[in-house]
């Protein structure tokens, strides 16, 4: 009986927060992502798709350069 109570007590998680951390806590739809979505100078979609399209095109550009150096193209 005592062992069960000790195990139950040791497996409990205690959640607490300070007043300082509650001041900066915002709730809402976009509060859980680390980037700013609204009211940006450059739209987020432009940065997002530009980054991934650049990453997609780099291997094709590198292949073109290598084929050009080897004289095949």
N, C-alpha and C positions, 0 to 999 in steps of 0.2 A: 504494500500500500504506500509506504513512504517512498519507495523507489519510483512508483508511477507518478507521484506528486512531484518529485524532483525532476523527472524527465519532462513532464508537462510544463513545469516552471522554466526549465532551461530551453525549451523549444519555442517559447513565446517571443515574439518580436515586439520591441517597444519603439514606436514611432513618435518622434518629437521634433519640433521646429522652434526656432527662436523668433522673436519679434522682428529682428533685422531681415531674416529671410522671407518673412511674410509681407514685408513692405514692397519688395520688388516682384512678387509673384502675381502674374497676370493670368487670368483664365480666358479661354476663348478658342476659336477654331484654329488659329495659326500660332498659338502660344507654345507648341511643342516642337517647333523646328528652329534650327539655329540661324536661318537667313531671313532677311526682311523681304516680304512679298509685296506689300502695298506701299504706295507713295515712294516709289523708287525713281531715280533720274533715268536709268536704263532699265527697261522692262526685264523682269526675271526670265521670261521665256526666251528672250534673245540671248542672254548669257548661258542659259541651260542648253539650248539646242546648238549654240555656237561651240560650246565646250565639247559636247558629244560628237558633233559632226567633225570637228578638228581631230579628235581622237580616232574617228572612223577613217578619215582620209589620210592620215599619216602613213599607214602601211602601204597604201597604193602609191603615194608619192615616193616613198623609199624604194619600192619595187621599180618604179619608172626610172629613178636615178641610177639604180644598179644595172638595169637593162641598157640604159643609155651609155653607161661607162663600159659595158662589155661589148658594145657594138651591135647588139641585136636590133635595136631600134634606130 
